[in-house]
Amino acid sequence: MGNSKLIRKIFSIVILSFVFSGTAFAADIKFQASVDRNKVSLGSAINLNLTFYGTQRMPAPQLPKIDGFQSRYQGPSTRVSMVNGKISSSITHIYTLIPMRVGKFKIGPLSLEYKKKTYTSKQITVEVVEGSVNASESTQRSSSEEASKLGDNIFLKMSVPKQDIYLNEIIPLTIKLYVSRLAVRDIEYPIFSHNGFSTDKFAKPAQYRDVLNGREYEVIEFKTNIFGTKTAKLVLGPAQIKCNLIVNKKRQRSSSPFDSFFGDDAFGDFFSRREIYPLSLKSKEIPITVKDLPEEGKPEDFSGAVGNFTFDLKAEPKEVNVGDPITLKMVIKGRGNFATVTCPKLEANQSFKIYDPEVKQEYGTKTFEQILMPDTDTVQEIPKITFSCFDTEKKVYRTISKGPVPIKITKSKKGKGLRIVESSQSAAKYVKKEVLGRDIVYIKDEPGNMIKNQACIYKNRIFLLIQLFPLIIFIFLSIVHKRTEKLRTDLRYARNLRAFKKAKQGIKKAKSLLERKRTREFYDSILKTLKEYLGNKLHIAPGGITSDIVDKVLRRKAINKKILNALDDIFKKCDATRYALLERSEKETDSLFEKVKEVIRLLEKERL
Amino acid sequence: MMLLKCNKLLYILLFIIGIFFMSCSILLAEQGNSHSEKHMFYNANNFYKQAKYDEAVKEYEQILEKGYESGNLYYNLANSYLKEGALGKAVLNYERAKELIPRDKDLEANYLYAKSLITNCVAESKMPWLKKQVDKFYGQFTLNEMTVILSMVCALIFLILTVRIFLRIVGLKRYLLISVFVLILFLIAGSFSFYKRVSSLGREAIVAKKEAEAKYGPFDRATTYFTLYEGTKIYILSTKDGWNKIKRSDKKIGWVKKTSLEVI
């Protein structure tokens, strides 16, 4: 990205240095003098522009004294333009001419010397009138005439090189649009009435600057070719062109939308707004006389070709068998009306088969390709061929004859008839269509899997029962998995689930202690079991279990009062035995053991 | 500990599924060739070789009467019928053979040949592309094979689902789910095809006579709608007083005498 920017920068610097080296192009300097207006009122001024094309180093020339005007040098203005890769540069020295008196004055021809070369301009006529030019014109203006009043600033010119032409003679037609000091856009291709003429399409318009009557114009040139199609006195045109005029309009409306062009500050007003006016311009008509071709000296084979042509003939191949094709190539080149050029006629000959020619037309060339087929081997030449045309420049008929072309015909080896070369290869590949016999495939040697009363499996009950297996396994494993996951993740659930199992183990242990008459340890064990059970069930840490807490939590859960009382009793008895060291009778201990068992059993039934 | 337990469960699961697959294959491969029938078969083949098609047919039919059947038996019988010129019987037995050995190339060739001999063979009506492909795929299997395939697909779906439960790798879980989805589609398509085959059992028949007239009603005086030629396969819709209401492959429906048809 950065690189390409740098390259672009270097490239533009190189171009500019070429441009400003100036003298590099000085060899071909063109000098042109022009004024911005041909008509001026006394008291206002006109600009005289001295433009030097092909250089930018021309110093300001010293103006000679001009009759009727006082001159003042304004300064130079340089211009570089690049059109289709062609760079052109120019410098314009601008002088202000102030008219001193009324009358028609001639400016120039101006001539000056630079580097030992003399440059001369054309003469310019300027009319100086009294009063305001604009004012005098504006009194006559009506909106419909406004366009014509633009006259000097924009107009259309149509021209042909000659007005006396022959039938079918091609002449170039040029339509030029001259624009000076106006902004014009959306220029359409010109249309022109051409009754009795045939025309081509317009070529791409050319754009350049030109000086007309001492004024400089932007010129847009449209070119085409026309030719008359009937002999008569005809009128060509008028040509018409449509375009849009862009007007910079001031905020305060002046009397006419075009005023701003005629005033000195035409483009000076920065705060003006642009308006578009459609404009239709017309050129003058051109009377043209179309005459018939002269009868005198008209060749017999003349078929209407008008122009300056050359004719060439070629025959390929020159050695063939009877019935083989020979291509006759006839090329007609030159300038003129190719629409009138027809295929030169081969002299009637019995020994050839002649096919219709193939026509190709390019710019300045028309080619006819004709296929000939010799019928016999007695033919030794293609007879001569003539082509006649009428040369409009020299006003004479010309006949060009070519040939005869010698050819060698040999008898076809394969006898009479046409032979198509391409087919010989494909013929070799021809294979006779194979005819295949049709019958059934032979029987099987082995009986295969012979089964008595083959049953459908899908009717087999065992099979259908087996189908349930995967489903059952899936459901079973799903449940197992769910439970395992819950046990792993839900601690409260896990403890709750484990509570009874652990309590059972505790009771078993307590029972064995009881059997061994180790009363104190029995009380420790049974209390621990109960606390652990309650802790697991109620999700409380085992150390934090006291009869008060248990009572509080269980009461909240609306547990049967009988259980609460029993629990309370158990806790009290255990504590009394453990801390007060009270001796308990065997009966009491047994009843406590049973009570604990009963409480746990009841609590299992409750929803905790 | 927990992981070990899971693995144990998985092993149990795999073991059970293994047993399941084994039992399926055992059910499929029931062997029961009898020597005397085999002997009869070879005997019939000899008749065929000697171009005694009549006797070959008799011999083959005798094996069938004993209750034994096999794809090759039907195939050979059909060949003998065809050689005898009984096109209807030949097509019928090819159809029966197709039920048992659907992937046999010889059978396919002969069946097509026999079909080409049928006069005025009616083109089958167009089926949707997908349906055609599904039928074509499952048509390669016998009904029993198809039953096992579908049951295995079903088991596989549950197996994958079960494995998926115990699997801890999230990425793999997604692939398993996709495969389950594909298998379910496979199962559904297969089930449709299976249902179609089972419901057409005993309802497909072949025209056994040279010509049979399909009439507008189940009585002799009824107008003839169209004519069925020997070997044409038709679908029996219903039965009434010795007449069958049948549908031809181009969906034309008519009444044909029961005696002119032979159920596949």
Interface residues (C-beta under 8 A of the other chain):
Chain A: R438 D439 I440 V441 Y442 I443 K444 D445 E446 P447 G448 N449 M450 I451 K452 N453 Q454 C456 I457 Y458 N460 I462 F463 I466 Q467 F469 P470 L471 I473 F474 L477 S478 V480 H481 T484 R488
Chain B: M2 K5 C6 L9 L13 I16 I17 F20 S23 C24 L27 L28 E30 Q31 G32 N33 S34 E37 K38 F41 N45 Y48 I63 K66 G67 Y68 E69 S70 G71 N72 L73 Y75 N76 N79 S80 L82 K83 L100 I101 D106 A109 N110 Y113 A114 L143 N144 T147 V148 S151 C154 A155 I157 F158 L159 L161 T162 I165 F166 V198
